[in-house]
Amino acid sequence: MLAGGGAAPSRRGWLACTLLFLILLLFYGGLVALWFLDHGLYARLIHWWGVDYVHASYAGYARWPVPFFDIEGVLSWADCSRRGVDVYLHNPCDILNRPANYSPLLVDLPLNWVGARNTVAAGFFLDGLFLLLLPFVLRPKTWMDLAFGAAAGVSHGVLFALERANFDIVIFILVGLAALAPQKGRSRLWLYGTAIGGGLLKFYPFTLLLLAARERLRIFFALAAFTALVLLGFMAHYHREMAEVVTHLPPFTPWYDVFGLSVLPLEAASLLGLPIAVAAGAVVLILAGLAGVSMFLAKRHASALSSGWGGRSQVMLLCGSILIVTCYLLQLNIGYRTVFLLFVVAGVTDLRRGREQSAVGRMLLWTMVLTLVCLWIEAGRVALVDWLHAQDASMRNAAYITFFVLREAVWWCEIALLGGVLLIFGRGSASVLEIEGWLNSRIRERRRFG
C-alpha cells in the first residue's frame, strides 16, 4: 500500500515513484508508437490534448507529423551560423526559415555537432531525461499524490513542451537537478549558477535569483554584483545580436494557448475599439487586485508556512512560483511554459502532507486544483472549439468569450495564491529579516537620542 501502516515511508515512496514512471512511460511510449505506426491517429490524439502538429511542407529530419519542432530551430541556428549565414536575418537551415529569437549564446554554442539532421535523436534524449527526472521531482508517497502527479505529468502543458522539445525542457531539467541537490552549504550555489546559466540561455531564469533573499545580505549583494558583471559582459559582447533578437520575438494570439497579465486587457481593448491607455489602466487594476489578495493570503497563512523553506520540495515550490509569477507579470507566454507548474505540484504535495484538515491545507488543495486546471485548460479550449464548430455564430462567440474570461480568472487565482507563497517566503527570508533588524535598530537609536 502507498498509504497507511505496514510499509516504511521510503519503500512507499519508491513504489509510488516507480508507478508514476510506469504511467508516464506507457502514455508517452504509446504516443511514440502511434507516431511510428499511425500518423493520423497520433495527430488526432495530440489534438484532443490541445496540441496541434506542425504544418511543414518539407522536414528532412522526420516524417509527418513533424515532432520536436522547437529544438530543431535551435539546432538549425548553429548549423547555418557555421556556414556563414546571419541567422538573425534569415535561416534557410530551418524548415520554416525561423531566424534566431533566443539568446545569441545558443547560436555560438557548438550545437552544430548535433545539428538539425539529428533533431529526432536530440528530442528523444531531452524528453527521456525529463521523464526520468519527473518522478524524483514529484516524489509521490500516497495514492492521492500519485493521482495528482500522473494528472500533471500527462497534461496538455507537459505534452506540448515534450512534443515540441521546447527549450523550456532544458531549463526544467537544469532547475530540477539543482533543486534536488542538498539545499545546505555550498551546494545551494548550484541553484544560483543554474539561474545565471539558464538566464544567459533564455533570459527568464534570471528571476530565480530572487531565491538569494534566503542568504545573508553580504552573500545576496555578492551574487547581485556577480550577476550584474555577467550581464554587462554579455550585453557588451552581444548588443547587436540582442537588438535583432528583439525584432524576431514571435507574435501572440490571446485566443490561443497563451497566458499573461495583459492577455485579457489587450484583447478586450482590441475587440471594443478602446485606446491602449484603457488596457494599461486595466492591467494596473488587475495587478493591484492580485497584490491585495496575495498579501491577504500571506498574512493569513504566514504562521503556518513561515518555516521549512530549506527543504527540496519547498525550494521547488519557490522555483515554480517565481518562474510562473514573474513570467505571467512580465510577458506573454505560450502554454508549454506551464511545465514549470510541475514544481508547484511537487511543493504543494509535500506541504499538504499532515495538514489536510487545516485552513492552510485547504488553501494548498485549492492551489493544487488550480495548478492542474492551468496545465489542462488548453485541452478544454480545443474541445470547446470542436464542439462549437457546428453551432451558430452567436452561440460560438458567446461561449468562447465566456470561456476566455473564465480562463483568465483561473490564472488570476493561481497567480494570487503563488504570489502569497512568495510573500511568505520573502517576509521570513534572511536578507529581509537582516534589513528589518537594521532599520529597527536605527529607529531605536533615533528615539533614544532624539
C-alpha positions in Angstrom: 0.0 0.0 0.0 1.1 3.6 -0.7 -0.6 5.0 2.4 -1.3 3.6 5.8 0.9 1.4 8.1 2.9 -1.6 7.3 5.4 -0.2 4.8 8.3 2.1 5.5 7.9 5.6 4.1 11.0 5.2 1.9 9.6 2.0 0.5 6.2 3.6 -0.2 8.0 6.5 -1.9 10.0 4.3 -4.2 6.8 2.3 -5.1 4.9 5.5 -5.9 7.8 6.9 -7.9 8.0 3.6 -9.9 4.3 3.6 -10.6 4.4 7.2 -11.7 7.3 6.5 -14.0 5.4 3.5 -15.5 2.3 5.7 -16.1 4.5 8.3 -17.9 6.3 5.6 -19.8 3.1 4.0 -21.0 1.5 7.3 -22.0 4.4 8.8 -23.9 5.7 5.5 -25.1 2.3 4.8 -26.6 2.4 8.2 -28.3 5.8 7.4 -29.8 4.5 4.0 -31.1 1.5 5.8 -32.6 3.8 8.3 -34.4 5.6 5.4 -36.0 2.6 3.2 -36.8 -0.5 5.5 -37.4 0.3 9.1 -38.2 -3.3 10.2 -38.5 -4.4 8.8 -35.1 -1.3 10.3 -33.5 -2.2 13.7 -34.9 -5.8 13.4 -33.8 -4.9 12.3 -30.3 -2.5 15.1 -29.6 -5.1 17.5 -31.0 -7.5 16.2 -28.3 -4.9 17.1 -25.8 -4.8 20.6 -27.2 -1.6 20.2 -29.2 -1.6 20.7 -33.0 1.1 19.1 -35.1 3.4 21.3 -37.1 2.4 22.2 -40.7 5.5 22.0 -42.8 5.7 21.1 -46.4 9.2 19.6 -46.0 11.1 18.4 -43.0 14.2 16.4 -43.9 14.8 15.2 -40.3 11.5 13.4 -39.7 8.3 12.2 -41.3 4.9 13.8 -40.8 3.6 14.8 -38.2 6.8 16.7 -37.6 8.0 16.3 -33.9 10.5 18.3 -31.8 9.9 21.4 -33.9 11.3 23.9 -31.4 14.6 22.2 -30.7 15.1 21.8 -34.5 15.0 25.6 -34.7 17.7 26.0 -32.0 19.9 23.3 -33.7 19.4 24.9 -37.1 20.8 28.3 -35.9 24.2 26.7 -35.1 24.1 24.8 -38.5 23.6 27.9 -40.6 25.8 30.2 -38.4 28.8 27.8 -39.1 28.1 28.2 -42.8 28.4 32.0 -42.6 24.7 32.8 -42.7 23.5 35.6 -40.5 20.7 33.7 -38.7 19.4 36.9 -37.1 18.1 37.9 -40.5 17.1 34.6 -42.1 17.7 30.9 -41.5 17.5 28.6 -44.6 18.6 25.7 -42.4 15.2 25.7 -40.6 12.1 24.0 -42.1 10.2 27.3 -41.7 13.1 29.7 -42.1 12.8 30.9 -38.5 15.5 33.4 -37.6 17.2 33.3 -34.2 14.9 34.6 -31.4 16.5 33.2 -28.3 19.8 34.1 -26.6 22.7 34.7 -29.1 24.7 32.4 -26.9 22.7 29.5 -28.3 23.9 30.4 -31.8 27.6 30.4 -30.7 27.5 27.2 -28.7 28.9 24.1 -30.6 25.5 22.6 -31.2 26.3 22.0 -34.9 27.9 18.7 -33.9 24.4 17.6 -33.1 22.8 19.5 -36.0 19.2 19.8 -37.2 19.7 16.5 -39.0 19.7 14.7 -35.6 16.7 16.5 -34.3 14.7 13.3 -33.6 17.6 11.8 -31.5 18.1 15.1 -29.7 14.3 15.3 -28.9 14.1 11.8 -27.6 17.2 12.4 -25.5 15.8 15.6 -23.9 12.3 14.2 -23.4 13.8 11.0 -21.9 15.9 12.9 -19.4 12.8 14.9 -18.5 10.6 11.8 -17.9 13.4 10.1 -15.9 13.7 13.2 -13.7 10.0 13.9 -13.2 9.2 11.1 -10.6 12.1 12.4 -8.5 10.8 15.9 -8.7 7.2 15.0 -7.8 8.1 12.2 -5.3 4.6 10.9 -4.6 4.1 9.0 -1.4 0.3 8.3 -1.3 -2.4 7.4 -3.8 -3.5 11.0 -3.8 0.0 12.2 -4.5 0.3 9.7 -7.3 -3.1 10.8 -8.9 -2.0 14.4 -8.8 1.4 13.7 -10.2 0.0 11.5 -13.0 -2.6 14.1 -13.9 0.1 16.8 -14.1 2.6 14.6 -15.9 0.2 13.7 -18.8 -1.4 17.2 -19.0 -1.6 19.4 -22.1 1.2 21.8 -20.9 3.7 18.9 -20.4 2.7 17.1 -23.7 3.0 20.4 -25.6 6.5 21.0 -24.2 7.7 17.5 -24.9 6.1 17.2 -28.4 7.9 20.3 -29.5 11.0 19.5 -27.4 10.9 23.2 -26.4 14.0 24.7 -24.8 12.0 25.1 -21.6 12.5 21.4 -21.1 16.3 22.1 -20.9 15.7 24.8 -18.3 13.3 22.5 -16.3 16.0 19.7 -16.2 18.7 22.1 -15.1 16.5 23.7 -12.4 15.1 20.3 -11.3 18.6 18.8 -10.8 19.8 21.9 -8.9 16.8 21.9 -6.7 17.3 18.2 -5.9 20.8 18.9 -4.6 21.0 19.4 -0.8 19.9 23.0 0.0 22.6 23.5 2.6 26.1 25.0 2.4 27.8 25.4 -0.9 25.5 23.0 -2.7 22.9 25.8 -2.7 25.1 27.7 -5.1 24.2 25.2 -7.8 20.7 26.8 -8.0 22.2 30.3 -8.3 24.6 29.0 -11.0 21.6 27.5 -12.8 19.7 30.8 -12.6 22.6 32.7 -14.2 23.5 30.0 -16.8 19.8 29.4 -17.7 19.3 33.2 -17.9 22.1 33.5 -20.4 20.4 30.9 -22.5 16.7 32.1 -22.3 16.7 35.2 -20.0 13.7 34.5 -17.7 15.6 32.0 -15.4 17.4 35.1 -14.0 14.3 35.6 -11.9 15.3 32.6 -9.9 18.0 34.7 -8.3 15.2 36.0 -6.0 15.9 32.9 -4.0 19.1 34.6 -2.9 16.9 36.5 -0.4 17.3 33.5 1.8 21.0 34.3 2.2 22.7 36.8 4.4 22.9 40.3 2.9 26.6 40.1 2.1 26.0 36.9 0.1 22.9 38.4 -1.5 24.9 41.5 -2.7 27.8 39.4 -3.8 25.5 37.3 -6.0 23.8 40.5 -7.3 27.2 42.1 -8.1 28.5 39.0 -9.9 25.2 38.7 -11.9 25.5 42.4 -12.9 29.0 41.9 -14.2 28.0 38.8 -16.2 25.1 40.7 -17.7 27.3 43.7 -18.6 29.8 41.4 -20.3 27.0 39.6 -22.1 25.4 42.8 -23.4 28.7 44.3 -24.4 29.5 41.2 -26.5 26.0 40.6 -27.9 24.4 44.1 -28.1 24.0 43.9 -31.9 22.5 40.4 -31.8 20.2 41.3 -29.0 18.8 44.2 -31.0 18.0 41.7 -33.8 16.5 39.1 -31.4 14.0 41.5 -30.0 12.6 42.1 -33.5 12.0 38.4 -34.1 10.0 37.6 -31.0 7.0 35.5 -32.1 3.6 37.2 -32.2 1.0 36.1 -29.7 -2.7 35.5 -30.2 -4.7 35.9 -26.9 -7.4 33.5 -28.1 -4.7 30.8 -28.5 -2.7 28.9 -25.9 -1.2 32.0 -24.1 -1.1 33.2 -20.5 0.0 36.6 -19.1 -1.2 39.6 -17.2 -2.0 41.7 -20.3 -3.9 39.0 -22.2 -7.5 40.0 -21.3 -7.0 43.8 -21.2 -5.3 43.9 -24.6 -7.9 41.6 -26.2 -10.8 43.5 -24.6 -9.4 46.8 -25.8 -9.0 45.4 -29.3 -12.5 44.0 -29.5 -14.2 47.1 -28.1 -12.0 49.6 -30.0 -10.7 51.2 -26.8 -7.4 53.1 -26.6 -4.3 51.3 -25.3 -4.3 53.6 -22.2 -7.5 51.9 -21.1 -5.8 48.5 -21.4 -2.9 49.8 -19.4 -5.2 51.0 -16.7 -6.9 47.6 -16.6 -3.5 45.9 -16.2 -2.7 48.2 -13.2 -6.1 47.4 -11.6 -5.7 43.7 -12.1 -2.2 43.9 -10.7 -3.4 45.8 -7.7 -6.1 43.2 -7.1 -3.7 40.3 -7.4 -1.3 42.0 -5.0 -4.1 42.6 -2.5 -5.2 39.0 -2.5 -1.7 37.8 -2.2 -1.0 40.0 0.8 -4.2 38.8 2.4 -3.3 35.1 1.9 0.3 35.7 3.1 -0.9 37.4 6.3 -3.5 34.7 7.0 -1.2 31.7 6.5 2.2 33.2 7.4 2.4 31.4 10.8 1.7 28.0 9.2 4.1 28.4 6.3 6.8 30.7 7.7 9.4 27.9 8.3 10.8 24.9 6.5 11.7 26.7 3.2 15.1 24.9 3.1 13.6 21.5 2.1 13.9 20.3 -1.5 10.2 20.2 -2.2 9.7 23.7 -0.7 12.6 25.0 -2.8 10.9 23.5 -5.9 7.6 25.3 -4.9 9.5 28.5 -4.7 11.2 27.9 -8.1 7.9 27.1 -9.8 6.2 30.1 -8.2 9.0 32.5 -9.1 9.1 31.4 -12.7 5.4 31.3 -13.3 4.6 34.5 -11.4 7.4 36.6 -13.0 6.7 35.3 -16.5 3.0 35.9 -16.0 3.6 39.5 -14.9 6.4 40.5 -17.3 5.4 38.9 -20.7 3.0 36.8 -22.7 3.9 33.1 -22.6 3.0 30.2 -24.8 1.4 27.2 -23.0 4.4 25.0 -22.9 5.9 27.2 -20.2 3.2 25.8 -17.8 5.6 22.9 -17.5 7.2 24.8 -14.5 3.9 24.3 -12.7 5.2 20.8 -12.1 7.5 22.3 -9.4 4.4 23.8 -7.8 2.7 20.4 -7.8 5.8 18.9 -6.1 6.0 21.6 -3.4 2.2 21.7 -2.6 2.1 17.9 -2.4 4.8 17.9 0.3 3.5 20.9 2.2 -0.1 19.5 2.4 1.1 16.3 4.0 -0.2 16.2 7.5 -2.1 19.5 7.1 -5.1 18.2 5.1 -7.7 19.3 7.6 -6.3 22.7 8.4 -7.0 26.1 6.8 -3.6 26.1 5.1 -4.2 22.6 3.9 -7.4 23.7 2.2 -5.6 26.6 0.7 -2.9 24.3 -0.6 -5.5 21.9 -2.0 -7.1 24.8 -4.0 -3.6 25.7 -5.2 -3.2 22.1 -6.4 -6.6 22.1 -8.2 -6.0 25.4 -9.9 -2.5 24.3 -10.9 -3.9 21.2 -12.6 -6.6 23.3 -14.3 -3.9 25.6 -15.7 -2.0 22.6 -17.0 -5.1 21.2 -18.7 -7.1 24.3 -19.7 -6.0 24.5 -23.3 -7.3 21.0 -23.9 -10.6 22.2 -22.7 -10.5 25.2 -25.1 -9.8 22.9 -28.0 -12.6 20.6 -27.0 -14.9 23.6 -26.8 -13.9 24.9 -30.2 -14.5 21.4 -31.8 -18.0 21.2 -30.1 -18.9 24.7 -31.1 -17.9 24.2 -34.7 -21.4 23.1 -35.7 -23.2 25.8 -33.7 -24.4 29.2 -34.9 -22.0 32.1 -34.8 -23.7 34.0 -31.9 -23.6 30.9 -29.7 -19.9 30.3 -30.7 -18.9 33.8 -29.8 -20.8 33.9 -26.5 -19.4 30.5 -25.3 -15.9 31.3 -26.4 -15.8 34.8 -24.7 -17.2 33.2 -21.5 -14.5 30.5 -21.6 -11.8 33.1 -22.3 -12.8 35.2 -19.3 -13.0 32.1 -17.1 -9.6 31.0 -18.2 -8.2 34.4 -17.2 -10.0 34.2 -13.9 -8.4 30.8 -13.2 -5.0 32.3 -13.9 -5.6 35.3 -11.6 -6.5 32.9 -8.7 -3.4 30.8 -9.4 -1.1 33.8 -9.5 -2.6 35.3 -6.4 -2.0 32.0 -4.5 1.6 31.6 -5.8 2.2 35.3 -5.0 1.1 34.7 -1.4 3.6 31.9 -1.2 6.4 34.2 -2.4 5.4 36.9 0.0 5.5 34.5 2.9 9.0 33.3 1.8 10.2 36.9 1.3 8.9 38.1 4.7 10.8 35.4 6.5 13.9 35.3 4.4 17.3 36.1 5.9 18.1 39.2 3.8 14.7 40.8 4.6 15.0 40.0 8.3 18.5 41.5 8.4 17.3 44.7 6.7 14.4 44.8 9.1 16.6 44.3 12.1 19.0 47.1 10.9 16.0 49.5 10.4 14.6 48.7 13.8 17.9 49.3 15.5 18.2 52.7 13.7 14.7 53.6 14.8 15.5 52.7 18.4 18.7 54.7 18.3 16.9 57.7 16.9 14.3 57.5 19.7 17.0 57.2 22.4 18.9 60.2 21.2 16.1 62.2 19.6 
